[in-house]
Amino acid sequence: MGYWANFARNGTPNGRDLVHWPLYNQNEDYLGIDVQQKSAKGLKTNRVKFISETLPEKLKTLKEDDLKHSDM
C-alpha cells in the first residue's frame, strides 16, 4: 500500500523503507511486487521470445508438414 499512497501523494511510488521502483525504460527495469519486492529486468522477455522466435518456427514446421502430407 505504501507504493500506491506515495504515488498518489507525491507522483512517485518510491519512499522510505521501500524497495526502489525503477522507471521502465530500454533496460526493461521493473519492480516485482510479491511477498518480497525486488527490482529486476526483462519482465516479458520470455513472451517476446515466444512471439518473435518460437511461434514462427512452429508455424513454419506445421506448414512444411502440411505440404508434405498434401503431396501424398
N, CA, C and O atoms as a Tripos MOL2 file, in Angstrom:
@<TRIPOS>MOLECULE
protein
  288   287    72     0     0
PROTEIN
NO_CHARGES

@<TRIPOS>ATOM
      1 N           0.8190   -1.1970    0.0000 N.3       1 MET1
      2 CA          0.0000    0.0000    0.0000 C.3       1 MET1
      3 C           0.8620    1.2600    0.0000 C.2       1 MET1
      4 O           0.4390    2.3090   -0.4860 O.2       1 MET1
      5 N           2.0670    1.1510    0.5460 N.am      2 GLY2
      6 CA          2.9440    2.3140    0.6110 C.3       2 GLY2
      7 C           3.2710    2.8770   -0.7580 C.2       2 GLY2
      8 O           3.3420    4.0940   -0.9320 O.2       2 GLY2
      9 N           3.4740    1.9850   -1.7480 N.am      3 TYR3
     10 CA          3.7880    2.4450   -3.0970 C.3       3 TYR3
     11 C           2.6390    3.2820   -3.6600 C.2       3 TYR3
     12 O           2.8500    4.3610   -4.2140 O.2       3 TYR3
     13 N           1.4250    2.7620   -3.5070 N.am      4 TRP4
     14 CA          0.2650    3.4540   -4.0670 C.3       4 TRP4
     15 C           0.0210    4.7740   -3.3460 C.2       4 TRP4
     16 O          -0.2930    5.7810   -3.9800 O.2       4 TRP4
     17 N           0.1610    4.7720   -2.0530 N.am      5 ALA5
     18 CA         -0.0380    6.0110   -1.2880 C.3       5 ALA5
     19 C           1.0080    7.0480   -1.6770 C.2       5 ALA5
     20 O           0.6750    8.2200   -1.8580 O.2       5 ALA5
     21 N           2.2700    6.6350   -1.8080 N.am      6 ASN6
     22 CA          3.3190    7.5710   -2.2290 C.3       6 ASN6
     23 C           3.0380    8.1180   -3.6190 C.2       6 ASN6
     24 O           3.2180    9.3100   -3.8710 O.2       6 ASN6
     25 N           2.6010    7.2560   -4.5140 N.am      7 PHE7
     26 CA          2.3230    7.7030   -5.8740 C.3       7 PHE7
     27 C           1.1900    8.7310   -5.8830 C.2       7 PHE7
     28 O           1.2830    9.7510   -6.5670 O.2       7 PHE7
     29 N           0.1380    8.4720   -5.1390 N.am      8 ALA8
     30 CA         -0.9890    9.4010   -5.0830 C.3       8 ALA8
     31 C          -0.5700   10.7270   -4.4380 C.2       8 ALA8
     32 O          -1.0070   11.7980   -4.8610 O.2       8 ALA8
     33 N           0.2580   10.6440   -3.4360 N.am      9 ARG9
     34 CA          0.6760   11.8320   -2.6930 C.3       9 ARG9
     35 C           1.7510   12.6340   -3.4220 C.2       9 ARG9
     36 O           1.6790   13.8620   -3.4750 O.2       9 ARG9
     37 N           2.7580   11.9420   -3.9910 N.am     10 ASN10
     38 CA          3.9550   12.6230   -4.4990 C.3      10 ASN10
     39 C           4.1860   12.4700   -6.0040 C.2      10 ASN10
     40 O           5.0490   13.1460   -6.5650 O.2      10 ASN10
     41 N           3.4260   11.5910   -6.6640 N.am     11 GLY11
     42 CA          3.6550   11.3520   -8.0810 C.3      11 GLY11
     43 C           4.7680   10.3440   -8.3380 C.2      11 GLY11
     44 O           5.1280   10.1030   -9.4900 O.2      11 GLY11
     45 N           5.3100    9.7620   -7.2940 N.am     12 THR12
     46 CA          6.3230    8.7070   -7.4030 C.3      12 THR12
     47 C           6.0200    7.6360   -6.3550 C.2      12 THR12
     48 O           5.6660    7.9750   -5.2250 O.2      12 THR12
     49 N           6.1480    6.3720   -6.6950 N.am     13 PRO13
     50 CA          5.8560    5.3210   -5.7240 C.3      13 PRO13
     51 C           6.9610    5.1360   -4.6850 C.2      13 PRO13
     52 O           6.7290    4.5250   -3.6420 O.2      13 PRO13
     53 N           8.1460    5.6500   -4.9540 N.am     14 ASN14
     54 CA          9.2900    5.4130   -4.0690 C.3      14 ASN14
     55 C           9.1690    6.1910   -2.7650 C.2      14 ASN14
     56 O           8.6390    7.3010   -2.7180 O.2      14 ASN14
     57 N           9.6770    5.5710   -1.7190 N.am     15 GLY15
     58 CA          9.6480    6.2060   -0.4070 C.3      15 GLY15
     59 C          10.5540    5.4800    0.5700 C.2      15 GLY15
     60 O          11.1580    4.4580    0.2410 O.2      15 GLY15
     61 N          10.6380    6.0150    1.7590 N.am     16 ARG16
     62 CA         11.4860    5.4440    2.8010 C.3      16 ARG16
     63 C          11.0220    4.0320    3.1530 C.2      16 ARG16
     64 O           9.8230    3.7610    3.2210 O.2      16 ARG16
     65 N          11.9710    3.1500    3.3720 N.am     17 ASP17
     66 CA         11.7330    1.7510    3.7630 C.3      17 ASP17
     67 C          11.0500    0.9110    2.6740 C.2      17 ASP17
     68 O          10.4900   -0.1450    2.9680 O.2      17 ASP17
     69 N          11.0960    1.3740    1.4240 N.am     18 LEU18
     70 CA         10.5330    0.6050    0.3130 C.3      18 LEU18
     71 C          11.6360    0.3020   -0.6940 C.2      18 LEU18
     72 O          12.5540    1.1010   -0.8810 O.2      18 LEU18
     73 N          11.5390   -0.8500   -1.3370 N.am     19 VAL19
     74 CA         12.4680   -1.1870   -2.4130 C.3      19 VAL19
     75 C          12.2360   -0.1830   -3.5380 C.2      19 VAL19
     76 O          11.0890    0.1010   -3.8830 O.2      19 VAL19
     77 N          13.3070    0.3560   -4.1110 N.am     20 HIS20
     78 CA         13.1890    1.3690   -5.1590 C.3      20 HIS20
     79 C          12.4510    0.8100   -6.3700 C.2      20 HIS20
     80 O          12.7910   -0.2570   -6.8810 O.2      20 HIS20
     81 N          11.4390    1.5450   -6.8210 N.am     21 TRP21
     82 CA         10.6770    1.1730   -8.0070 C.3      21 TRP21
     83 C          11.3070    1.9140   -9.1830 C.2      21 TRP21
     84 O          11.1180    3.1230   -9.3190 O.2      21 TRP21
     85 N          12.0590    1.2030  -10.0430 N.am     22 PRO22
     86 CA         12.7660    1.8830  -11.1320 C.3      22 PRO22
     87 C          11.8100    2.3240  -12.2440 C.2      22 PRO22
     88 O          10.7440    1.7400  -12.4410 O.2      22 PRO22
     89 N          12.2200    3.3640  -12.9590 N.am     23 LEU23
     90 CA         11.4670    3.7830  -14.1410 C.3      23 LEU23
     91 C          11.6120    2.7130  -15.2070 C.2      23 LEU23
     92 O          12.6960    2.1580  -15.3900 O.2      23 LEU23
     93 N          10.5320    2.4190  -15.9090 N.am     24 TYR24
     94 CA         10.6110    1.4570  -17.0040 C.3      24 TYR24
     95 C          11.2130    2.1790  -18.2030 C.2      24 TYR24
     96 O          10.7550    3.2570  -18.5800 O.2      24 TYR24
     97 N          12.2420    1.5800  -18.8000 N.am     25 ASN25
     98 CA         12.9220    2.2110  -19.9260 C.3      25 ASN25
     99 C          13.4740    1.1220  -20.8420 C.2      25 ASN25
    100 O          13.0330   -0.0260  -20.7750 O.2      25 ASN25
    101 N          14.4370    1.4740  -21.7000 N.am     26 GLN26
    102 CA         15.0070    0.4950  -22.6250 C.3      26 GLN26
    103 C          15.6710   -0.6690  -21.9010 C.2      26 GLN26
    104 O          15.7900   -1.7550  -22.4690 O.2      26 GLN26
    105 N          16.1010   -0.4690  -20.6740 N.am     27 ASN27
    106 CA         16.7120   -1.5530  -19.8970 C.3      27 ASN27
    107 C          15.6750   -2.5270  -19.3640 C.2      27 ASN27
    108 O          16.0270   -3.5720  -18.8170 O.2      27 ASN27
    109 N          14.3990   -2.1950  -19.5190 N.am     28 GLU28
    110 CA         13.2810   -3.0160  -19.0590 C.3      28 GLU28
    111 C          13.3380   -3.3070  -17.5660 C.2      28 GLU28
    112 O          12.9860   -4.4020  -17.1260 O.2      28 GLU28
    113 N          13.7810   -2.3250  -16.7920 N.am     29 ASP29
    114 CA         13.7770   -2.4560  -15.3300 C.3      29 ASP29
    115 C          12.3310   -2.4060  -14.8310 C.2      29 ASP29
    116 O          11.5120   -1.6560  -15.3620 O.2      29 ASP29
    117 N          12.0300   -3.1900  -13.8320 N.am     30 TYR30
    118 CA         10.6970   -3.1630  -13.2350 C.3      30 TYR30
    119 C          10.7960   -3.5880  -11.7800 C.2      30 TYR30
    120 O          11.8390   -4.0690  -11.3370 O.2      30 TYR30
    121 N           9.7180   -3.4110  -11.0430 N.am     31 LEU31
    122 CA          9.6510   -3.8530   -9.6560 C.3      31 LEU31
    123 C           8.6960   -5.0270   -9.5830 C.2      31 LEU31
    124 O           7.5250   -4.9040   -9.9420 O.2      31 LEU31
    125 N           9.1880   -6.1610   -9.1200 N.am     32 GLY32
    126 CA          8.3360   -7.3190   -8.8920 C.3      32 GLY32
    127 C           7.6770   -7.1860   -7.5310 C.2      32 GLY32
    128 O           8.3550   -7.1650   -6.5040 O.2      32 GLY32
    129 N           6.3550   -7.0970   -7.5260 N.am     33 ILE33
    130 CA          5.6150   -6.9400   -6.2680 C.3      33 ILE33
    131 C           5.0550   -8.2960   -5.8890 C.2      33 ILE33
    132 O           4.2060   -8.8520   -6.5860 O.2      33 ILE33
    133 N           5.5390   -8.8180   -4.7780 N.am     34 ASP34
    134 CA          5.1320  -10.1340   -4.2900 C.3      34 ASP34
    135 C           5.2610  -10.0900   -2.7750 C.2      34 ASP34
    136 O           5.2220   -9.0100   -2.1860 O.2      34 ASP34
    137 N           5.4130  -11.2290   -2.1410 N.am     35 VAL35
    138 CA          5.6270  -11.2530   -0.6990 C.3      35 VAL35
    139 C           6.8650  -10.4240   -0.3690 C.2      35 VAL35
    140 O           6.8790   -9.6710    0.6050 O.2      35 VAL35
    141 N           7.9060  -10.5710   -1.1930 N.am     36 GLN36
    142 CA          9.0950   -9.7300   -1.0890 C.3      36 GLN36
    143 C           9.2480   -8.9800   -2.4070 C.2      36 GLN36
    144 O           9.2460   -9.5910   -3.4770 O.2      36 GLN36
    145 N           9.3800   -7.6560   -2.3310 N.am     37 GLN37
    146 CA          9.5610   -6.8700   -3.5270 C.3      37 GLN37
    147 C          11.0130   -6.9530   -3.9770 C.2      37 GLN37
    148 O          11.9230   -7.0710   -3.1570 O.2      37 GLN37
    149 N          11.2210   -6.8890   -5.3090 N.am     38 LYS38
    150 CA         12.5790   -6.8890   -5.8300 C.3      38 LYS38
    151 C          12.6050   -6.1980   -7.1810 C.2      38 LYS38
    152 O          11.6630   -6.3060   -7.9660 O.2      38 LYS38
    153 N          13.6810   -5.4940   -7.4400 N.am     39 SER39
    154 CA         13.8980   -4.8920   -8.7530 C.3      39 SER39
    155 C          14.4620   -5.9600   -9.6670 C.2      39 SER39
    156 O          15.2420   -6.8080   -9.2350 O.2      39 SER39
    157 N          14.0670   -5.9190  -10.9320 N.am     40 ALA40
    158 CA         14.5500   -6.9050  -11.8880 C.3      40 ALA40
    159 C          14.5160   -6.3050  -13.2880 C.2      40 ALA40
    160 O          14.1580   -5.1410  -13.4660 O.2      40 ALA40
    161 N          14.8940   -7.1150  -14.2860 N.am     41 LYS41
    162 CA         14.9050   -6.6810  -15.6880 C.3      41 LYS41
    163 C          14.1920   -7.7040  -16.5640 C.2      41 LYS41
    164 O          14.1480   -8.8910  -16.2400 O.2      41 LYS41
    165 N          13.6360   -7.2330  -17.6740 N.am     42 GLY42
    166 CA         13.1020   -8.1280  -18.7060 C.3      42 GLY42
    167 C          11.8640   -8.8930  -18.3040 C.2      42 GLY42
    168 O          11.8240  -10.1150  -18.4530 O.2      42 GLY42
    169 N          10.8630   -8.2180  -17.8020 N.am     43 LEU43
    170 CA          9.6420   -8.8880  -17.3340 C.3      43 LEU43
    171 C           9.0010   -9.7660  -18.4100 C.2      43 LEU43
    172 O           8.5370  -10.8650  -18.1100 O.2      43 LEU43
    173 N           8.9690   -9.3000  -19.6430 N.am     44 LYS44
    174 CA          8.2750  -10.0390  -20.7040 C.3      44 LYS44
    175 C           9.2300  -10.6710  -21.6990 C.2      44 LYS44
    176 O           8.8290  -10.9790  -22.8210 O.2      44 LYS44
    177 N          10.4770  -10.8710  -21.3180 N.am     45 THR45
    178 CA         11.4690  -11.4210  -22.2330 C.3      45 THR45
    179 C          11.0360  -12.7630  -22.8100 C.2      45 THR45
    180 O          11.1830  -12.9910  -24.0100 O.2      45 THR45
    181 N          10.5110  -13.6430  -21.9860 N.am     46 ASN46
    182 CA         10.0850  -14.9620  -22.4790 C.3      46 ASN46
    183 C           8.9140  -14.8530  -23.4480 C.2      46 ASN46
    184 O           8.8360  -15.6080  -24.4170 O.2      46 ASN46
    185 N           8.0040  -13.9190  -23.1910 N.am     47 ARG47
    186 CA          6.8630  -13.7410  -24.0970 C.3      47 ARG47
    187 C           7.3220  -13.2020  -25.4420 C.2      47 ARG47
    188 O           6.8390  -13.6320  -26.4890 O.2      47 ARG47
    189 N           8.2560  -12.2610  -25.4110 N.am     48 VAL48
    190 CA          8.7660  -11.6900  -26.6530 C.3      48 VAL48
    191 C           9.4820  -12.7690  -27.4530 C.2      48 VAL48
    192 O           9.3180  -12.8490  -28.6710 O.2      48 VAL48
    193 N          10.2710  -13.5960  -26.7840 N.am     49 LYS49
    194 CA         10.9790  -14.6720  -27.4700 C.3      49 LYS49
    195 C           9.9820  -15.6550  -28.0900 C.2      49 LYS49
    196 O          10.1860  -16.1200  -29.2120 O.2      49 LYS49
    197 N           8.9160  -15.9680  -27.3730 N.am     50 PHE50
    198 CA          7.9190  -16.8910  -27.8970 C.3      50 PHE50
    199 C           7.2820  -16.3330  -29.1670 C.2      50 PHE50
    200 O           7.1550  -17.0350  -30.1700 O.2      50 PHE50
    201 N           6.8830  -15.0620  -29.1100 N.am     51 ILE51
    202 CA          6.1900  -14.4610  -30.2480 C.3      51 ILE51
    203 C           7.1310  -14.2270  -31.4300 C.2      51 ILE51
    204 O           6.7320  -14.3990  -32.5820 O.2      51 ILE51
    205 N           8.3600  -13.8400  -31.1560 N.am     52 SER52
    206 CA          9.2660  -13.4810  -32.2500 C.3      52 SER52
    207 C          10.0970  -14.6520  -32.7800 C.2      52 SER52
    208 O          10.5710  -14.5980  -33.9150 O.2      52 SER52
    209 N          10.2840  -15.7110  -31.9800 N.am     53 GLU53
    210 CA         11.1250  -16.8280  -32.4290 C.3      53 GLU53
    211 C          10.3910  -18.1700  -32.4390 C.2      53 GLU53
    212 O          10.3000  -18.8200  -33.4800 O.2      53 GLU53
    213 N           9.8790  -18.5750  -31.3040 N.am     54 THR54
    214 CA          9.2900  -19.9050  -31.1690 C.3      54 THR54
    215 C           8.0540  -20.0880  -32.0450 C.2      54 THR54
    216 O           7.9570  -21.0700  -32.7810 O.2      54 THR54
    217 N           7.1210  -19.1610  -31.9720 N.am     55 LEU55
    218 CA          5.8790  -19.2830  -32.7490 C.3      55 LEU55
    219 C           6.1390  -19.3320  -34.2510 C.2      55 LEU55
    220 O           5.5950  -20.2110  -34.9200 O.2      55 LEU55
    221 N           6.9520  -18.4210  -34.8190 N.am     56 PRO56
    222 CA          7.2220  -18.5330  -36.2580 C.3      56 PRO56
    223 C           7.8690  -19.8540  -36.6490 C.2      56 PRO56
    224 O           7.5620  -20.3970  -37.7100 O.2      56 PRO56
    225 N           8.7630  -20.3850  -35.8080 N.am     57 GLU57
    226 CA          9.3810  -21.6880  -36.1040 C.3      57 GLU57
    227 C           8.3300  -22.7990  -36.1250 C.2      57 GLU57
    228 O           8.3270  -23.6460  -37.0180 O.2      57 GLU57
    229 N           7.4460  -22.7840  -35.1400 N.am     58 LYS58
    230 CA          6.3920  -23.8090  -35.0740 C.3      58 LYS58
    231 C           5.4550  -23.7050  -36.2720 C.2      58 LYS58
    232 O           5.0850  -24.7250  -36.8540 O.2      58 LYS58
    233 N           5.0680  -22.4900  -36.6480 N.am     59 LEU59
    234 CA          4.1770  -22.3090  -37.7910 C.3      59 LEU59
    235 C           4.8410  -22.7650  -39.0830 C.2      59 LEU59
    236 O           4.1920  -23.3640  -39.9410 O.2      59 LEU59
    237 N           6.1300  -22.4830  -39.2240 N.am     60 LYS60
    238 CA          6.8670  -22.9200  -40.4030 C.3      60 LYS60
    239 C           6.8880  -24.4470  -40.4820 C.2      60 LYS60
    240 O           6.6700  -25.0220  -41.5480 O.2      60 LYS60
    241 N           7.1510  -25.1000  -39.3480 N.am     61 THR61
    242 CA          7.1710  -26.5630  -39.2970 C.3      61 THR61
    243 C           5.8090  -27.1360  -39.6570 C.2      61 THR61
    244 O           5.7210  -28.0960  -40.4230 O.2      61 THR61
    245 N           4.7520  -26.5570  -39.1110 N.am     62 LEU62
    246 CA          3.4000  -27.0330  -39.4330 C.3      62 LEU62
    247 C           3.0960  -26.8780  -40.9150 C.2      62 LEU62
    248 O           2.5140  -27.7720  -41.5300 O.2      62 LEU62
    249 N           3.4870  -25.7460  -41.4900 N.am     63 LYS63
    250 CA          3.2440  -25.5140  -42.9100 C.3      63 LYS63
    251 C           4.0140  -26.5150  -43.7670 C.2      63 LYS63
    252 O           3.4810  -27.0430  -44.7430 O.2      63 LYS63
    253 N           5.2640  -26.7700  -43.4010 N.am     64 GLU64
    254 CA          6.0780  -27.7460  -44.1410 C.3      64 GLU64
    255 C           5.4730  -29.1420  -44.0440 C.2      64 GLU64
    256 O           5.4080  -29.8680  -45.0350 O.2      64 GLU64
    257 N           5.0300  -29.5140  -42.8380 N.am     65 ASP65
    258 CA          4.4050  -30.8250  -42.6540 C.3      65 ASP65
    259 C           3.1290  -30.9370  -43.4700 C.2      65 ASP65
    260 O           2.8450  -31.9850  -44.0490 O.2      65 ASP65
    261 N           2.3570  -29.8510  -43.5160 N.am     66 ASP66
    262 CA          1.1150  -29.8460  -44.2780 C.3      66 ASP66
    263 C           1.4040  -30.0210  -45.7670 C.2      66 ASP66
    264 O           0.6920  -30.7500  -46.4580 O.2      66 ASP66
    265 N           2.4390  -29.3590  -46.2570 N.am     67 LEU67
    266 CA          2.8040  -29.5000  -47.6630 C.3      67 LEU67
    267 C           3.2530  -30.9100  -47.9850 C.2      67 LEU67
    268 O           2.9150  -31.4330  -49.0470 O.2      67 LEU67
    269 N           4.0070  -31.5400  -47.0940 N.am     68 LYS68
    270 CA          4.4600  -32.9230  -47.2940 C.3      68 LYS68
    271 C           3.2670  -33.8670  -47.3860 C.2      68 LYS68
    272 O           3.2400  -34.7590  -48.2340 O.2      68 LYS68
    273 N           2.2880  -33.6700  -46.5200 N.am     69 HIS69
    274 CA          1.1210  -34.5590  -46.4920 C.3      69 HIS69
    275 C           0.2030  -34.3170  -47.6860 C.2      69 HIS69
    276 O          -0.4690  -35.2410  -48.1450 O.2      69 HIS69
    277 N           0.1680  -33.1060  -48.1850 N.am     70 SER70
    278 CA         -0.7190  -32.8360  -49.3280 C.3      70 SER70
    279 C          -0.1320  -33.3980  -50.6220 C.2      70 SER70
    280 O          -0.8610  -33.6180  -51.5890 O.2      70 SER70
    281 N           1.1840  -33.6300  -50.6440 N.am     71 ASP71
    282 CA          1.8290  -34.2380  -51.8240 C.3      71 ASP71
    283 C           1.5510  -35.7340  -51.9240 C.2      71 ASP71
    284 O           1.7450  -36.3160  -52.9910 O.2      71 ASP71
    285 N           1.1120  -36.3570  -50.8710 N.am     72 MET72
    286 CA          0.9100  -37.8050  -50.8660 C.3      72 MET72
    287 C          -0.3760  -38.2010  -51.5050 C.2      72 MET72
    288 O          -0.6890  -39.3900  -51.5770 O.2      72 MET72
@<TRIPOS>BOND
     1     1     2 1
     2     2     3 1
     3     3     4 2
     4     3     5 am
     5     5     6 1
     6     6     7 1
     7     7     8 2
     8     7     9 am
     9     9    10 1
    10    10    11 1
    11    11    12 2
    12    11    13 am
    13    13    14 1
    14    14    15 1
    15    15    16 2
    16    15    17 am
    17    17    18 1
    18    18    19 1
    19    19    20 2
    20    19    21 am
    21    21    22 1
    22    22    23 1
    23    23    24 2
    24    23    25 am
    25    25    26 1
    26    26    27 1
    27    27    28 2
    28    27    29 am
    29    29    30 1
    30    30    31 1
    31    31    32 2
    32    31    33 am
    33    33    34 1
    34    34    35 1
    35    35    36 2
    36    35    37 am
    37    37    38 1
    38    38    39 1
    39    39    40 2
    40    39    41 am
    41    41    42 1
    42    42    43 1
    43    43    44 2
    44    43    45 am
    45    45    46 1
    46    46    47 1
    47    47    48 2
    48    47    49 am
    49    49    50 1
    50    50    51 1
    51    51    52 2
    52    51    53 am
    53    53    54 1
    54    54    55 1
    55    55    56 2
    56    55    57 am
    57    57    58 1
    58    58    59 1
    59    59    60 2
    60    59    61 am
    61    61    62 1
    62    62    63 1
    63    63    64 2
    64    63    65 am
    65    65    66 1
    66    66    67 1
    67    67    68 2
    68    67    69 am
    69    69    70 1
    70    70    71 1
    71    71    72 2
    72    71    73 am
    73    73    74 1
    74    74    75 1
    75    75    76 2
    76    75    77 am
    77    77    78 1
    78    78    79 1
    79    79    80 2
    80    79    81 am
    81    81    82 1
    82    82    83 1
    83    83    84 2
    84    83    85 am
    85    85    86 1
    86    86    87 1
    87    87    88 2
    88    87    89 am
    89    89    90 1
    90    90    91 1
    91    91    92 2
    92    91    93 am
    93    93    94 1
    94    94    95 1
    95    95    96 2
    96    95    97 am
    97    97    98 1
    98    98    99 1
    99    99   100 2
   100    99   101 am
   101   101   102 1
   102   102   103 1
   103   103   104 2
   104   103   105 am
   105   105   106 1
   106   106   107 1
   107   107   108 2
   108   107   109 am
   109   109   110 1
   110   110   111 1
   111   111   112 2
   112   111   113 am
   113   113   114 1
   114   114   115 1
   115   115   116 2
   116   115   117 am
   117   117   118 1
   118   118   119 1
   119   119   120 2
   120   119   121 am
   121   121   122 1
   122   122   123 1
   123   123   124 2
   124   123   125 am
   125   125   126 1
   126   126   127 1
   127   127   128 2
   128   127   129 am
   129   129   130 1
   130   130   131 1
   131   131   132 2
   132   131   133 am
   133   133   134 1
   134   134   135 1
   135   135   136 2
   136   135   137 am
   137   137   138 1
   138   138   139 1
   139   139   140 2
   140   139   141 am
   141   141   142 1
   142   142   143 1
   143   143   144 2
   144   143   145 am
   145   145   146 1
   146   146   147 1
   147   147   148 2
   148   147   149 am
   149   149   150 1
   150   150   151 1
   151   151   152 2
   152   151   153 am
   153   153   154 1
   154   154   155 1
   155   155   156 2
   156   155   157 am
   157   157   158 1
   158   158   159 1
   159   159   160 2
   160   159   161 am
   161   161   162 1
   162   162   163 1
   163   163   164 2
   164   163   165 am
   165   165   166 1
   166   166   167 1
   167   167   168 2
   168   167   169 am
   169   169   170 1
   170   170   171 1
   171   171   172 2
   172   171   173 am
   173   173   174 1
   174   174   175 1
   175   175   176 2
   176   175   177 am
   177   177   178 1
   178   178   179 1
   179   179   180 2
   180   179   181 am
   181   181   182 1
   182   182   183 1
   183   183   184 2
   184   183   185 am
   185   185   186 1
   186   186   187 1
   187   187   188 2
   188   187   189 am
   189   189   190 1
   190   190   191 1
   191   191   192 2
   192   191   193 am
   193   193   194 1
   194   194   195 1
   195   195   196 2
   196   195   197 am
   197   197   198 1
   198   198   199 1
   199   199   200 2
   200   199   201 am
   201   201   202 1
   202   202   203 1
   203   203   204 2
   204   203   205 am
   205   205   206 1
   206   206   207 1
   207   207   208 2
   208   207   209 am
   209   209   210 1
   210   210   211 1
   211   211   212 2
   212   211   213 am
   213   213   214 1
   214   214   215 1
   215   215   216 2
   216   215   217 am
   217   217   218 1
   218   218   219 1
   219   219   220 2
   220   219   221 am
   221   221   222 1
   222   222   223 1
   223   223   224 2
   224   223   225 am
   225   225   226 1
   226   226   227 1
   227   227   228 2
   228   227   229 am
   229   229   230 1
   230   230   231 1
   231   231   232 2
   232   231   233 am
   233   233   234 1
   234   234   235 1
   235   235   236 2
   236   235   237 am
   237   237   238 1
   238   238   239 1
   239   239   240 2
   240   239   241 am
   241   241   242 1
   242   242   243 1
   243   243   244 2
   244   243   245 am
   245   245   246 1
   246   246   247 1
   247   247   248 2
   248   247   249 am
   249   249   250 1
   250   250   251 1
   251   251   252 2
   252   251   253 am
   253   253   254 1
   254   254   255 1
   255   255   256 2
   256   255   257 am
   257   257   258 1
   258   258   259 1
   259   259   260 2
   260   259   261 am
   261   261   262 1
   262   262   263 1
   263   263   264 2
   264   263   265 am
   265   265   266 1
   266   266   267 1
   267   267   268 2
   268   267   269 am
   269   269   270 1
   270   270   271 1
   271   271   272 2
   272   271   273 am
   273   273   274 1
   274   274   275 1
   275   275   276 2
   276   275   277 am
   277   277   278 1
   278   278   279 1
   279   279   280 2
   280   279   281 am
   281   281   282 1
   282   282   283 1
   283   283   284 2
   284   283   285 am
   285   285   286 1
   286   286   287 1
   287   287   288 2
@<TRIPOS>SUBSTRUCTURE
     1 MET1         2 RESIDUE 1 A MET
     2 GLY2         6 RESIDUE 1 A GLY
     3 TYR3        10 RESIDUE 1 A TYR
     4 TRP4        14 RESIDUE 1 A TRP
     5 ALA5        18 RESIDUE 1 A ALA
     6 ASN6        22 RESIDUE 1 A ASN
     7 PHE7        26 RESIDUE 1 A PHE
     8 ALA8        30 RESIDUE 1 A ALA
     9 ARG9        34 RESIDUE 1 A ARG
    10 ASN10       38 RESIDUE 1 A ASN
    11 GLY11       42 RESIDUE 1 A GLY
    12 THR12       46 RESIDUE 1 A THR
    13 PRO13       50 RESIDUE 1 A PRO
    14 ASN14       54 RESIDUE 1 A ASN
    15 GLY15       58 RESIDUE 1 A GLY
    16 ARG16       62 RESIDUE 1 A ARG
    17 ASP17       66 RESIDUE 1 A ASP
    18 LEU18       70 RESIDUE 1 A LEU
    19 VAL19       74 RESIDUE 1 A VAL
    20 HIS20       78 RESIDUE 1 A HIS
    21 TRP21       82 RESIDUE 1 A TRP
    22 PRO22       86 RESIDUE 1 A PRO
    23 LEU23       90 RESIDUE 1 A LEU
    24 TYR24       94 RESIDUE 1 A TYR
    25 ASN25       98 RESIDUE 1 A ASN
    26 GLN26      102 RESIDUE 1 A GLN
    27 ASN27      106 RESIDUE 1 A ASN
    28 GLU28      110 RESIDUE 1 A GLU
    29 ASP29      114 RESIDUE 1 A ASP
    30 TYR30      118 RESIDUE 1 A TYR
    31 LEU31      122 RESIDUE 1 A LEU
    32 GLY32      126 RESIDUE 1 A GLY
    33 ILE33      130 RESIDUE 1 A ILE
    34 ASP34      134 RESIDUE 1 A ASP
    35 VAL35      138 RESIDUE 1 A VAL
    36 GLN36      142 RESIDUE 1 A GLN
    37 GLN37      146 RESIDUE 1 A GLN
    38 LYS38      150 RESIDUE 1 A LYS
    39 SER39      154 RESIDUE 1 A SER
    40 ALA40      158 RESIDUE 1 A ALA
    41 LYS41      162 RESIDUE 1 A LYS
    42 GLY42      166 RESIDUE 1 A GLY
    43 LEU43      170 RESIDUE 1 A LEU
    44 LYS44      174 RESIDUE 1 A LYS
    45 THR45      178 RESIDUE 1 A THR
    46 ASN46      182 RESIDUE 1 A ASN
    47 ARG47      186 RESIDUE 1 A ARG
    48 VAL48      190 RESIDUE 1 A VAL
    49 LYS49      194 RESIDUE 1 A LYS
    50 PHE50      198 RESIDUE 1 A PHE
    51 ILE51      202 RESIDUE 1 A ILE
    52 SER52      206 RESIDUE 1 A SER
    53 GLU53      210 RESIDUE 1 A GLU
    54 THR54      214 RESIDUE 1 A THR
    55 LEU55      218 RESIDUE 1 A LEU
    56 PRO56      222 RESIDUE 1 A PRO
    57 GLU57      226 RESIDUE 1 A GLU
    58 LYS58      230 RESIDUE 1 A LYS
    59 LEU59      234 RESIDUE 1 A LEU
    60 LYS60      238 RESIDUE 1 A LYS
    61 THR61      242 RESIDUE 1 A THR
    62 LEU62      246 RESIDUE 1 A LEU
    63 LYS63      250 RESIDUE 1 A LYS
    64 GLU64      254 RESIDUE 1 A GLU
    65 ASP65      258 RESIDUE 1 A ASP
    66 ASP66      262 RESIDUE 1 A ASP
    67 LEU67      266 RESIDUE 1 A LEU
    68 LYS68      270 RESIDUE 1 A LYS
    69 HIS69      274 RESIDUE 1 A HIS
    70 SER70      278 RESIDUE 1 A SER
    71 ASP71      282 RESIDUE 1 A ASP
    72 MET72      286 RESIDUE 1 A MET
